[in-house]
Amino acid sequence: MHKHPLRIGLLSYRSNPHCGGQGGYVKSLSRALTALGHQVDVISGPPYPEIDPEVNLVKLPSLDLYNPDNLFRVPKTHELKSPINLIEWVGISTMGFPEPFTFGLRAARYIQANKHKYDVIHDNQSLSYGLWTIKNILPTIATIHHPITVDREIAVKSAPHLWQKLKELRWHSFLDMQKRVARCMPRIITVSKCARTDISRAFGIDEERFFVVPNGINTDFFYPLKGIPREANRIIVTNSADTPLKGLHYLLQAIATIAAKRDIRLIVVGSPKKNGMVIKLIRKLGIGHLVTFTGRISYEEFVRQYARATVAVVPSVYEGFGLPAGEAMACGVPVISTTGGALPEVVGDAGILVPPEDSDALAKALLSVLDHPDYAQKLSEAGYRRVQNHLTWQAAAKRTAAAYSQVINDYR
C-alpha cells in the first residue's frame, strides 16, 4: 500500500454528469480520492464534467459534434487540418461513434508531454487505442462498468428493420477496439462480481485480472429525512423506463394483484413514454388511478419521496450494479429487489430478494412488508447500516487507491 499521496490522472472521454453514470462516477470518485489526500487531475473531452473545486480539470477539446446546442455542425476548414479532428469528422459522417478513439489519441499525446506529473493513469471506460501508448509510459488501470456488448445486442435485436440494425452495428463499431484494448490492460476495475463475470465472458479476459470495487452511494444526496411521516401502502420505484430490462411491467402486474384486495399506491420517479408499453399496460390493468409519475425531480424532492414511501422496489431483470437499491437503503426505506445481475451484491441480507420476471413473488414480498410494520422497520435499519458500512464513496476510494498501488508495483 502506498503511504505517500498519489498523483492520479483520471481519463474520461464524456463526463457530463447529467447523462448516465459516467459523469457521476468521475465526480464522486475524484472527490473521495482527494479527501484521502491524493492529487487528482480529471482529463476529459467535452461535455466536461462538473467536479469539485479541489480537483483539477484538464480539458482536451474535440470537435464536440454531439453538442445538443450545435448538433452535427460542419467543422471549419482550419479545424480539419488536425489529423485527429479529420478522423473524428469522417467517423461521424459515416454514422459511427469515433469519440472514444479520438479522445484516446488526444489523451496519449497529452500524457506523453506531461508524464512527469503522474504516478498512475486511470481510464474510465474509454478503452481507446491510445491506452496502448499510455500503459507503456505509466502504470495504467481501466474501469469497465459493464460490458457494452449487452447494450449492442439489445439495440440490434429491438431494431425494427435491417437498415436500422446495420446502423446500430455501425454506431457500436467502437466496441471491437474496446475489446482489444481491454484484453491488453494489466488490471481492470469493475463494480460487482456479476459485472466481472459478464465482462470476463464477453471480452475474453481472465477473472484474475479484475479488482471488484463497488460504487459508492452519494450520502450527501441520499439520507433519511426526519419529520416526514411514512404513508401506509405507498410504494416507490425509480424506474419509468419502457425497456424490458428494467422490469417495471412485472411490478405493475403485482400492483394490480394487490389492488384487488387492499389500498395501494405506486409512485414512479420519472416520466413514461407517450403511448409506450408502460402506459398501455397500466390502461389494460385498469390501475391508472393508483399510479403517479413524478417526472424529473431534484435530489431534495427525491429524498422527500423516499421519506414518504413504505417500501422501495427494484424490479430490474438485470443491473450491472444497482444504484437505485443503494440509494433507497441510504434513505432508510425498506427495499424489495430482484436477484437480477448485481443487485444481490448491493442489497445483501438487508432487503427482500425475489427472482426477476416474477410478478407473483413481487406481490408476496410487498404484502409481507405492508402487513408487518415491525419487519419493515427492521429492513429499514439494516439497509441504512449496510450503506454506511460498505457502500460509501470513501470505501470505494480506499479500494481504488489499493488497486493503484498494486498496478504501480506490477509496473515496476
C-alpha positions as a printed NumPy array, in Angstrom:
array([[  0.   ,   0.   ,   0.   ],
       [  1.389,   3.461,  -0.875],
       [  1.85 ,   5.608,   2.198],
       [  2.526,   8.822,   0.272],
       [ -0.239,  10.61 ,  -1.676],
       [ -0.56 ,   9.506,  -5.295],
       [ -0.744,  11.796,  -8.332],
       [ -3.614,  10.384, -10.386],
       [ -4.682,  11.135, -13.96 ],
       [ -8.349,  10.115, -14.344],
       [ -9.319,   9.832, -18.04 ],
       [-12.958,  10.24 , -19.07 ],
       [-13.95 ,  10.938, -22.667],
       [-17.546,  12.024, -22.   ],
       [-18.285,  13.085, -18.463],
       [-21.431,  15.168, -18.487],
       [-22.93 ,  14.476, -15.037],
       [-26.461,  14.692, -16.451],
       [-26.227,  11.827, -18.934],
       [-25.624,   8.426, -17.446],
       [-23.498,   7.341, -14.55 ],
       [-20.039,   8.068, -16.013],
       [-20.049,  11.749, -15.031],
       [-21.326,  10.883, -11.566],
       [-18.604,   8.242, -11.17 ],
       [-15.827,  10.672, -12.128],
       [-17.145,  13.422,  -9.856],
       [-17.695,  11.226,  -6.78 ],
       [-14.501,   9.165,  -7.115],
       [-12.24 ,  12.194,  -7.741],
       [-13.737,  13.96 ,  -4.707],
       [-13.296,  10.914,  -2.432],
       [ -9.699,  10.276,  -3.593],
       [ -8.863,  13.948,  -2.959],
       [-10.394,  13.696,   0.532],
       [ -7.963,  10.81 ,   1.23 ],
       [ -5.065,  13.171,   0.397],
       [ -4.338,  12.119,  -3.204],
       [ -3.935,  14.632,  -6.03 ],
       [ -6.372,  14.07 ,  -8.92 ],
       [ -6.447,  15.546, -12.429],
       [ -9.602,  14.675, -14.365],
       [ -8.54 ,  14.618, -18.034],
       [-11.705,  14.926, -20.106],
       [-13.161,  15.64 , -23.512],
       [-16.398,  17.637, -23.863],
       [-19.027,  17.756, -22.457],
       [-16.803,  18.483, -19.466],
       [-17.709,  17.12 , -16.033],
       [-18.811,  19.196, -13.072],
       [-16.18 ,  18.386, -10.463],
       [-15.234,  19.708,  -7.04 ],
       [-13.039,  22.842,  -6.939],
       [-10.126,  20.971,  -5.292],
       [ -9.949,  18.556,  -8.236],
       [ -8.033,  19.839, -11.267],
       [ -9.796,  19.611, -14.668],
       [ -7.61 ,  19.176, -17.763],
       [ -9.716,  19.904, -20.877],
       [ -8.896,  18.126, -24.134],
       [-11.098,  19.908, -26.708],
       [-12.616,  17.874, -29.546],
       [-14.846,  18.881, -32.453],
       [-17.75 ,  18.202, -29.999],
       [-20.128,  17.294, -32.824],
       [-22.726,  15.839, -30.447],
       [-23.197,  19.135, -28.605],
       [-27.021,  19.497, -28.405],
       [-26.693,  23.289, -28.871],
       [-24.984,  22.763, -32.236],
       [-25.648,  19.169, -33.269],
       [-23.631,  17.719, -36.203],
       [-22.254,  21.141, -37.166],
       [-19.935,  21.27 , -40.177],
       [-16.355,  21.927, -38.959],
       [-14.388,  24.874, -40.339],
       [-11.594,  24.06 , -42.813],
       [ -8.84 ,  25.09 , -40.377],
       [-10.232,  22.619, -37.765],
       [ -9.809,  19.724, -40.217],
       [ -6.077,  20.42 , -40.635],
       [ -5.597,  18.361, -37.447],
       [ -5.471,  14.652, -38.404],
       [ -7.33 ,  13.657, -35.194],
       [-10.149,  16.125, -35.972],
       [-10.323,  14.776, -39.513],
       [-10.698,  11.186, -38.224],
       [-13.481,  12.365, -35.879],
       [-15.323,  14.153, -38.696],
       [-15.089,  11.169, -41.079],
       [-16.248,   8.781, -38.33 ],
       [-19.318,  10.837, -37.517],
       [-20.106,  11.471, -41.19 ],
       [-20.269,   7.703, -41.711],
       [-22.657,   7.191, -38.758],
       [-20.017,   5.89 , -36.356],
       [-19.114,   6.982, -32.818],
       [-15.404,   7.885, -33.046],
       [-15.183,   9.847, -29.774],
       [-13.595,   7.135, -27.557],
       [-10.942,   6.515, -30.257],
       [-10.068,  10.168, -30.929],
       [-10.157,  11.051, -27.203],
       [ -7.59 ,   8.293, -26.614],
       [ -5.261,   9.751, -29.254],
       [ -5.502,  13.213, -27.656],
       [ -5.011,  11.761, -24.163],
       [ -1.902,   9.808, -25.269],
       [ -0.421,  12.981, -26.746],
       [ -1.151,  14.932, -23.533],
       [  0.311,  12.23 , -21.254],
       [  3.472,  11.843, -23.35 ],
       [  4.111,  15.561, -22.796],
       [  3.124,  15.501, -19.085],
       [  4.21 ,  12.083, -17.818],
       [  6.3  ,  13.626, -15.027],
       [  3.043,  14.846, -13.386],
       [  1.507,  11.415, -12.66 ],
       [  2.142,   8.196, -10.727],
       [ -0.802,   6.332, -12.251],
       [ -3.395,   6.736, -15.038],
       [ -6.976,   5.519, -14.521],
       [ -9.147,   5.222, -17.649],
       [-12.925,   5.395, -17.187],
       [-14.242,   3.052, -19.92 ],
       [-12.897,   4.885, -22.978],
       [-10.685,   1.828, -23.705],
       [ -9.138,   3.58 , -26.667],
       [ -6.107,   2.501, -28.711],
       [ -4.374,   5.499, -27.112],
       [ -4.139,   3.414, -23.916],
       [ -1.67 ,   1.114, -25.677],
       [  0.751,   4.033, -25.761],
       [ -0.177,   5.289, -22.278],
       [  0.336,   1.936, -20.499],
       [  3.897,   1.82 , -21.83 ],
       [  4.617,   5.277, -20.38 ],
       [  2.968,   4.991, -16.922],
       [  1.18 ,   2.425, -14.705],
       [ -2.376,   2.267, -16.106],
       [ -5.685,   0.731, -14.996],
       [ -9.18 ,   0.938, -16.519],
       [-12.696,   0.814, -15.089],
       [-15.282,  -1.141, -17.09 ],
       [-18.737,  -0.584, -15.585],
       [-20.481,  -3.261, -17.63 ],
       [-19.961,  -4.957, -20.996],
       [-21.463,  -2.61 , -23.607],
       [-21.817,  -5.737, -25.758],
       [-25.101,  -6.232, -23.813],
       [-26.323,  -2.788, -24.987],
       [-25.344,  -3.626, -28.578],
       [-27.214,  -6.955, -28.576],
       [-30.381,  -5.366, -27.193],
       [-30.183,  -2.4  , -29.592],
       [-29.705,  -4.648, -32.641],
       [-32.384,  -7.102, -31.506],
       [-35.02 ,  -4.405, -30.943],
       [-34.242,  -2.51 , -34.205],
       [-37.345,  -2.962, -36.409],
       [-35.703,  -3.481, -39.829],
       [-32.387,  -4.401, -41.435],
       [-31.249,  -0.816, -42.193],
       [-31.805,   0.132, -38.542],
       [-29.9  ,  -2.995, -37.4  ],
       [-26.95 ,  -2.084, -39.658],
       [-26.985,   1.48 , -38.276],
       [-26.809,   0.109, -34.712],
       [-23.908,  -2.186, -35.647],
       [-22.038,   0.717, -37.274],
       [-22.653,   3.   , -34.262],
       [-21.375,   0.319, -31.863],
       [-18.3  ,  -0.46 , -34.02 ],
       [-16.057,   1.187, -31.377],
       [-16.699,  -1.95 , -29.286],
       [-14.173,  -4.027, -31.24 ],
       [-11.486,  -1.51 , -30.258],
       [-12.638,  -1.596, -26.625],
       [-12.482,  -5.404, -26.515],
       [ -8.945,  -5.467, -27.956],
       [ -7.69 ,  -2.764, -25.599],
       [ -9.367,  -4.311, -22.535],
       [ -7.604,  -7.63 , -23.226],
       [ -4.218,  -5.869, -23.097],
       [ -4.867,  -3.988, -19.838],
       [ -2.78 ,  -5.425, -16.989],
       [ -5.566,  -4.726, -14.466],
       [ -9.241,  -3.746, -14.62 ],
       [-11.624,  -2.339, -12.003],
       [-15.309,  -3.237, -12.166],
       [-18.247,  -2.539,  -9.869],
       [-19.552,  -6.009,  -8.935],
       [-18.702,  -9.719,  -9.072],
       [-21.565, -10.136, -11.509],
       [-20.111,  -7.447, -13.837],
       [-16.702,  -9.161, -13.526],
       [-18.175, -12.48 , -14.711],
       [-20.071, -10.834, -17.593],
       [-17.121,  -8.711, -18.798],
       [-14.74 , -11.658, -18.464],
       [-17.038, -13.748, -20.682],
       [-17.925, -11.004, -23.214],
       [-14.374,  -9.638, -23.63 ],
       [-12.411, -12.874, -23.084],
       [-10.419, -11.624, -20.064],
       [ -9.258, -13.791, -17.159],
       [-11.195, -13.007, -13.938],
       [ -7.873, -12.896, -12.026],
       [ -7.099,  -9.515, -13.629],
       [-10.098,  -7.745, -12.072],
       [-10.461,  -5.714,  -8.891],
       [-14.09 ,  -5.534,  -7.715],
       [-14.755,  -2.069,  -6.247],
       [-18.464,  -1.368,  -5.634],
       [-19.643,   2.144,  -6.477],
       [-20.377,   4.409,  -3.548],
       [-23.815,   5.768,  -2.782],
       [-23.799,   9.563,  -2.534],
       [-24.889,  10.004,   1.089],
       [-24.802,  13.814,   0.686],
       [-27.799,  13.429,  -1.626],
       [-29.485,  10.322,  -0.18 ],
       [-30.162,  10.194,   3.578],
       [-33.118,   9.605,   5.932],
       [-35.253,  12.752,   6.194],
       [-36.639,  13.349,   9.667],
       [-40.05 ,  14.844,  10.366],
       [-41.902,  13.493,   7.309],
       [-44.267,  10.664,   8.228],
       [-44.235,   7.479,   6.125],
       [-47.541,   6.911,   4.351],
       [-49.126,   3.48 ,   4.577],
       [-49.278,   1.359,   1.387],
       [-47.187,   3.831,  -0.619],
       [-44.69 ,   2.106,  -2.929],
       [-41.893,   3.865,  -4.814],
       [-39.96 ,   2.738,  -7.9  ],
       [-37.29 ,   4.904,  -9.555],
       [-37.716,   3.498, -12.959],
       [-40.203,   4.716, -15.516],
       [-38.408,   3.158, -18.471],
       [-40.126,   1.17 , -21.18 ],
       [-37.042,  -1.013, -21.625],
       [-37.896,  -4.621, -20.778],
       [-34.576,  -4.89 , -18.883],
       [-35.927,  -2.578, -16.166],
       [-38.822,  -4.912, -15.284],
       [-41.475,  -2.275, -14.488],
       [-44.112,  -4.468, -16.215],
       [-43.794,  -7.119, -13.513],
       [-44.232,  -4.581, -10.725],
       [-47.364,  -3.134, -12.4  ],
       [-48.873,  -6.627, -12.544],
       [-48.071,  -7.145,  -8.841],
       [-49.747,  -3.806,  -8.008],
       [-52.893,  -4.882,  -9.911],
       [-52.961,  -8.171,  -7.941],
       [-52.662,  -6.41 ,  -4.564],
       [-55.122,  -3.614,  -5.51 ],
       [-57.883,  -6.222,  -5.79 ],
       [-57.552,  -6.849,  -2.027],
       [-56.469,  -3.555,  -0.419],
       [-55.493,   0.107,  -0.783],
       [-52.189,   0.67 ,  -2.54 ],
       [-50.383,   3.491,  -4.397],
       [-47.391,   3.393,  -6.697],
       [-45.115,   6.416,  -7.177],
       [-42.903,   6.124, -10.266],
       [-39.977,   8.568, -10.342],
       [-39.643,   9.71 , -13.958],
       [-41.931,  10.053, -16.972],
       [-43.37 ,   7.305, -19.161],
       [-43.112,   7.276, -22.954],
       [-46.306,   8.623, -24.537],
       [-48.273,   5.561, -25.632],
       [-45.337,   3.33 , -24.72 ],
       [-45.646,  -0.195, -23.356],
       [-45.863,   1.004, -19.736],
       [-48.848,   3.317, -20.382],
       [-50.6  ,   0.616, -22.422],
       [-50.164,  -1.938, -19.628],
       [-51.445,   0.5  , -16.961],
       [-54.592,   1.037, -19.086],
       [-55.029,  -2.684, -19.678],
       [-54.72 ,  -3.458, -15.957],
       [-57.078,  -0.584, -15.072],
       [-54.729,   0.84 , -12.4  ],
       [-54.246,   4.369, -13.798],
       [-55.804,   5.943, -10.658],
       [-53.237,   4.157,  -8.443],
       [-50.06 ,   5.136, -10.339],
       [-48.409,   8.585, -10.175],
       [-45.442,   9.593, -12.365],
       [-43.318,  12.376, -10.836],
       [-41.432,  13.474, -13.98 ],
       [-37.817,  14.64 , -13.462],
       [-37.206,  15.72 ,  -9.872],
       [-34.405,  17.309,  -7.828],
       [-32.392,  15.376,  -5.246],
       [-34.256,  17.245,  -2.474],
       [-37.605,  16.071,  -3.863],
       [-36.181,  12.563,  -4.294],
       [-35.334,  12.373,  -0.587],
       [-38.849,  13.643,   0.316],
       [-40.429,  10.964,  -1.895],
       [-38.324,   8.268,  -0.242],
       [-39.234,   9.578,   3.218],
       [-42.978,   9.213,   2.484],
       [-42.711,   5.72 ,   0.963],
       [-43.471,   2.5  ,   2.857],
       [-41.228,   0.438,   0.603],
       [-38.998,   0.826,  -2.488],
       [-38.966,  -1.783,  -5.264],
       [-36.196,  -2.504,  -7.784],
       [-37.86 ,  -4.85 , -10.32 ],
       [-34.988,  -4.928, -12.871],
       [-34.342,  -8.074, -14.895],
       [-30.613,  -7.189, -14.903],
       [-28.428,  -4.5  , -13.297],
       [-24.626,  -4.236, -13.595],
       [-24.585,  -2.542, -10.174],
       [-27.974,  -1.312,  -8.933],
       [-27.703,   2.271,  -7.618],
       [-31.486,   2.638,  -7.01 ],
       [-31.35 ,  -0.133,  -4.384],
       [-28.421,   1.51 ,  -2.584],
       [-29.991,   4.983,  -2.734],
       [-33.267,   3.738,  -1.205],
       [-31.33 ,   1.921,   1.557],
       [-29.331,   5.114,   2.262],
       [-32.67 ,   6.894,   2.83 ],
       [-33.759,   4.214,   5.296],
       [-36.528,   2.803,   3.087],
       [-37.139,  -0.976,   3.167],
       [-36.091,  -2.491,  -0.176],
       [-37.542,  -5.303,  -2.274],
       [-35.273,  -6.191,  -5.174],
       [-34.917,  -8.906,  -7.783],
       [-31.806, -11.068,  -7.941],
       [-31.116,  -9.73 , -11.478],
       [-27.432,  -9.173, -12.185],
       [-25.502,  -7.498,  -9.349],
       [-28.497,  -6.485,  -7.22 ],
       [-27.943,  -9.181,  -4.531],
       [-24.407,  -7.805,  -4.011],
       [-25.817,  -4.349,  -3.277],
       [-28.797,  -5.43 ,  -1.148],
       [-27.101,  -8.325,   0.677],
       [-29.253,  -9.564,   3.553],
       [-30.608,  -6.056,   4.217],
       [-33.64 ,  -6.357,   1.925],
       [-36.023,  -8.887,   0.368],
       [-34.738, -10.613,  -2.781],
       [-37.108, -12.193,  -5.31 ],
       [-36.477, -13.829,  -8.713],
       [-36.603, -11.484, -11.748],
       [-39.622, -11.547, -14.116],
       [-41.928, -12.878, -11.365],
       [-44.899, -10.627, -10.503],
       [-46.367, -13.129,  -8.006],
       [-43.136, -13.144,  -5.984],
       [-43.127,  -9.307,  -6.008],
       [-46.758,  -9.196,  -4.788],
       [-45.987, -11.65 ,  -1.968],
       [-42.904,  -9.668,  -0.875],
       [-44.862,  -6.393,  -0.95 ],
       [-47.601,  -7.813,   1.292],
       [-45.013,  -9.127,   3.775],
       [-43.713,  -5.552,   4.201],
       [-47.087,  -3.746,   4.076],
       [-48.692,  -6.118,   6.601],
       [-45.799,  -6.176,   9.097],
       [-44.605,  -2.672,  10.121],
       [-42.067,  -4.106,  12.622],
       [-40.469,  -6.181,   9.863],
       [-40.434,  -3.094,   7.602],
       [-38.646,  -1.128,  10.352],
       [-36.009,  -3.888,  10.723],
       [-35.33 ,  -3.831,   6.957],
       [-35.12 ,  -0.044,   7.008],
       [-32.402,  -0.077,   9.707],
       [-30.469,  -2.977,   8.128],
       [-30.371,  -1.25 ,   4.712],
       [-29.171,   2.049,   6.17 ],
       [-26.412,   0.252,   8.143],
       [-25.287,  -1.675,   5.062],
       [-24.78 ,   1.505,   3.026],
       [-22.862,   3.263,   5.821],
       [-20.594,   0.224,   6.378],
       [-19.948,  -0.989,   2.826],
       [-21.222,   1.364,   0.128],
       [-19.794,   4.855,   0.714],
       [-17.546,   6.664,  -1.785],
       [-14.858,   6.788,   0.925],
       [-14.799,   2.964,   0.965],
       [-14.726,   2.912,  -2.876],
       [-11.83 ,   5.408,  -2.963],
       [ -9.766,   3.37 ,  -0.463],
       [-10.213,   0.206,  -2.521],
       [ -9.439,   2.07 ,  -5.76 ],
       [ -6.236,   3.515,  -4.251],
       [ -5.215,  -0.03 ,  -3.187],
       [ -5.727,  -1.146,  -6.806],
       [ -3.493,   1.759,  -7.984],
       [ -0.741,   0.631,  -5.601],
       [ -0.914,  -2.896,  -6.959],
       [ -0.672,  -1.627, -10.572],
       [  2.282,   0.627,  -9.71 ],
       [  4.12 ,  -2.301,  -8.047],
       [  3.383,  -4.603, -11.014],
       [  4.651,  -1.931, -13.419],
       [  7.943,  -1.614, -11.558]])
